[in-house]
Each structure stands twice: as C-alpha cells, then as structure tokens.
Amino acid sequence: MPKLHLGVVDIPYDYKGEEGKTTGDVAEILEAKYGIMEFFVQKYERDIADDLAKAAQGALENLMMGAPVTDRAFAAAEDAISERFRSFLDNREMDGQVPGVATEAAKRGVNHRLRHPYAKRQSRPSFIDTGLYQASMRTWVEIPPSDALTRKWTEAIREKLK
C-alpha cells in the first residue's frame, strides 16, 4: 500500500542557542508539542486526497499513452501538498486552533535571521523563526516494490497496452 510521508530535509541550524540541532530535531519537537503536520493533514485531508488522485490519474494516462513507468508518479501531488503546507504556516491557520498557537515568540516577532532577534517588532507567523523548518518541508509517496496490488495494477495495464 502506498504511504504518504510529510517531513523535512535534515539541515543544521547554525544560530546561537541551537548549535547541533537540525531541522529534523526541530520538526520532532514542534510535532510533539503542537502537532503541526497532524493538524495540517486533518484540515486538508480532502485536498490532499484530491492531489494524490489527480497525480495517479495523470500517471495512469501517461502509462496508457506509452510513457515508461516512473517512480515520480506522484511528484505533482507531493509538490502541491508541500506548497500548501508552507502557505498554511504563512497564513497562520493554526492560530487560536491549538493551545499555545500563536506562540509567544511569534507574537513578539522574534526573528533569528536578524542581527537583534529579540528587538521589538510586529508579530510573525508561528514556526517561521528562521524559515528553515518551513523551507525544508517535503512530502513524498512511498510505493513499496513488494506491494502485490501495485504489481497487479502495473501488469494489468501492461497487458492492456499490448
């Protein structure tokens, strides 16, 4: 059975106080405390399903027209879901929906990309302090090669094309 994954590219943080941490570490902390990706999936479940269905339909149409089988059949859906997640953070869609969000750092406008991260400034979206977490988010679909259903589906299509 294909499996949808949401995660981050593991990139080191290099600002003061976070040395040795990576985006993966931060993603795990944020997910444990706020359930960001879980909330996102629950909110956009229908849109995500539609993205995946359209990508599967496109891959099937390509296959029926003679294109080779590709391991990137869901690339368009993966990109759409990742972009939707980035917008979800930018648009502050968790604010007031989850305890502790908006975060205190976001309310104070803390920004570690600036020389004086704690200087007084306007609020910012939660979870976008340095921008690394948001920028490194990726979605991918794993299709196990041993998936009997996938094999049967592929064989049936190949037979139809003969």
C-alpha positions as CSV (number, residue, x, y, z in Angstrom):
1,M,0.0,0.0,0.0
2,P,1.4,3.4,-0.9
3,K,2.3,5.6,2.1
4,L,2.2,9.4,2.2
5,H,5.1,11.0,4.2
6,L,5.4,14.5,5.5
7,G,8.8,15.5,6.8
8,V,11.7,17.8,6.5
9,V,15.1,17.8,4.8
10,D,17.6,17.5,7.7
11,I,19.6,20.8,7.7
12,P,21.7,22.0,10.6
13,Y,20.6,25.1,12.5
14,D,23.5,27.5,13.0
15,Y,22.2,30.3,15.1
16,K,23.1,31.0,18.7
17,G,21.5,28.6,21.2
18,E,20.6,26.0,18.6
19,E,24.0,24.7,17.6
20,G,23.9,21.0,17.0
21,K,20.2,20.9,16.2
22,T,18.8,20.1,12.8
23,T,15.5,20.8,11.1
24,G,14.6,17.2,11.8
25,D,15.2,17.7,15.5
26,V,13.1,20.9,15.5
27,A,10.3,19.2,13.5
28,E,10.1,16.4,16.0
29,I,9.9,18.9,18.9
30,L,7.3,21.0,17.2
31,E,5.2,18.0,16.2
32,A,5.3,16.6,19.8
33,K,4.3,20.0,21.3
34,Y,1.9,21.3,18.7
35,G,1.0,18.6,16.2
36,I,1.6,20.9,13.3
37,M,1.7,18.3,10.5
38,E,-1.1,16.2,12.0
39,F,-3.3,19.4,12.2
40,F,-2.4,20.2,8.6
41,V,-3.3,16.8,7.3
42,Q,-6.6,16.7,9.2
43,K,-7.5,20.2,7.9
44,Y,-6.6,19.4,4.3
45,E,-7.3,15.7,4.1
46,R,-9.8,16.1,1.2
47,D,-7.4,18.4,-0.8
48,I,-4.5,16.0,-0.2
49,A,-6.6,13.1,-1.4
50,D,-7.6,15.1,-4.5
51,D,-4.0,16.0,-5.2
52,L,-3.0,12.3,-5.0
53,A,-5.9,11.1,-7.1
54,K,-5.1,13.7,-9.9
55,A,-1.5,12.6,-9.8
56,A,-2.4,8.9,-10.1
57,Q,-4.8,9.7,-12.9
58,G,-2.1,11.6,-14.7
59,A,0.4,8.8,-14.3
60,L,-2.1,6.2,-15.5
61,E,-3.0,8.3,-18.6
62,N,0.7,8.7,-19.3
63,L,1.2,5.0,-19.0
64,M,-1.7,4.3,-21.3
65,M,-0.2,6.6,-23.9
66,G,3.1,4.6,-23.8
67,A,5.2,6.6,-21.3
68,P,7.5,4.5,-19.2
69,V,6.6,3.6,-15.6
70,T,8.2,6.2,-13.3
71,D,8.9,6.3,-9.6
72,R,7.9,10.0,-9.7
73,A,4.2,9.4,-10.5
74,F,3.1,11.5,-7.5
75,A,5.6,14.4,-8.0
76,A,2.9,17.0,-8.8
77,A,0.9,16.0,-5.7
78,E,4.0,16.0,-3.5
79,D,4.8,19.5,-4.6
80,A,1.3,20.7,-4.2
81,I,1.0,19.3,-0.7
82,S,4.4,20.8,0.3
83,E,3.4,24.2,-1.0
84,R,0.0,24.1,0.7
85,F,1.9,23.4,4.0
86,R,4.1,26.4,3.5
87,S,1.0,28.6,2.8
88,F,-0.7,27.1,5.9
89,L,2.1,28.3,8.1
90,D,2.3,31.7,6.3
91,N,-1.4,32.2,6.7
92,R,-1.3,31.4,10.5
93,E,-4.0,28.8,10.1
94,M,-3.3,27.2,13.5
95,D,-3.6,30.4,15.4
96,G,-6.3,30.0,18.0
97,Q,-7.0,26.4,16.9
98,V,-4.3,24.7,19.0
99,P,-3.3,25.6,22.6
100,G,-0.1,27.7,22.6
101,V,-0.5,28.9,19.0
102,A,0.2,31.7,18.2
103,T,3.5,31.1,20.0
104,E,4.8,33.8,22.4
105,A,7.9,34.1,20.2
106,A,5.7,34.7,17.1
107,K,3.6,37.3,19.0
108,R,6.8,39.2,20.0
109,G,8.1,38.9,16.4
110,V,11.3,37.1,17.4
111,N,13.4,36.5,14.3
112,H,16.8,34.8,14.4
113,R,17.5,35.8,10.9
114,L,18.1,39.4,12.1
115,R,21.0,40.8,14.0
116,H,18.9,41.6,17.0
117,P,16.4,38.7,17.1
118,Y,14.5,39.9,20.2
119,A,14.1,43.5,19.2
120,K,10.6,44.8,19.4
121,R,8.7,44.3,16.1
122,Q,5.4,43.2,14.8
123,S,4.1,39.6,15.2
124,R,5.1,37.0,12.7
125,P,3.6,33.6,11.8
126,S,4.4,30.8,14.3
127,F,7.0,28.2,13.4
128,I,8.8,30.6,10.9
129,D,11.5,32.0,13.1
130,T,14.5,31.2,10.8
131,G,12.4,29.9,7.9
132,L,14.4,26.6,7.8
133,Y,11.6,24.4,9.1
134,Q,9.1,25.8,6.6
135,A,11.5,25.8,3.6
136,S,12.8,22.3,4.3
137,M,9.3,20.7,4.5
138,R,8.9,17.9,1.9
139,T,6.1,15.4,1.1
140,W,6.7,12.1,-0.7
141,V,4.8,9.0,-1.5
142,E,6.5,5.7,-0.8
143,I,5.3,2.8,-3.0
144,P,6.8,-0.5,-1.7
145,P,8.2,-2.6,-4.5
146,S,6.7,-5.7,-2.8
147,D,3.2,-4.3,-2.9
148,A,1.2,-7.0,-4.7
149,L,-1.6,-4.7,-5.6
150,T,0.7,-2.3,-7.3
151,R,2.3,-5.2,-9.2
152,K,-1.1,-6.5,-10.3
153,W,-2.2,-3.0,-11.4
154,T,1.0,-2.5,-13.4
155,E,0.8,-5.9,-15.0
156,A,-2.9,-5.3,-16.0
157,I,-2.0,-2.0,-17.6
158,R,0.9,-3.5,-19.5
159,E,-1.4,-6.3,-20.8
160,K,-3.9,-3.7,-21.9
161,L,-1.2,-1.9,-23.8
162,K,-0.1,-5.0,-25.8
